[in-house]
Amino acid sequence: MTDKVFLSTMVKFGVESINPEGEPFNPELHEAITIYRCPIKNLIPF
């Protein structure tokens, strides 16, 4: 259910999924758009 809500929210805001498998690297599509530094030092995510 969480996945369904997430995907429907992305569609609502015009976010589209891409499938880059087999395509050459395109930095305009295949690169992270933001980086967030965690304020807690030595935090191990997950």
C-alpha positions in Angstrom: 0.0 0.0 0.0 2.8 2.4 0.8 4.3 1.9 -2.6 1.0 2.5 -4.3 0.5 5.8 -2.4 4.1 6.9 -3.1 3.8 6.2 -6.8 0.4 7.9 -7.1 1.9 11.0 -5.4 4.8 11.1 -7.8 2.4 10.9 -10.8 0.3 13.7 -9.2 3.4 16.0 -9.2 4.5 15.0 -12.7 7.4 12.8 -11.7 8.1 10.0 -14.3 9.9 6.8 -13.9 12.8 6.0 -16.3 14.3 2.6 -17.1 17.9 3.2 -18.0 18.8 -0.5 -18.4 20.9 -1.0 -21.5 21.2 2.7 -22.3 24.5 4.7 -22.2 25.0 6.9 -19.1 23.2 10.2 -19.5 24.2 12.6 -16.6 21.1 14.7 -17.3 18.9 11.7 -16.4 21.0 9.3 -14.3 22.6 11.5 -11.7 21.4 12.4 -8.2 19.8 15.8 -8.1 20.5 16.5 -4.4 22.7 15.5 -1.6 21.7 15.8 2.1 24.3 15.7 4.8 23.0 14.1 8.0 23.7 16.4 11.0 24.3 13.3 13.3 27.9 12.2 13.0 28.6 8.5 12.7 25.0 7.6 11.9 24.8 4.3 10.1 21.7 4.4 7.8 19.6 1.2 7.8 
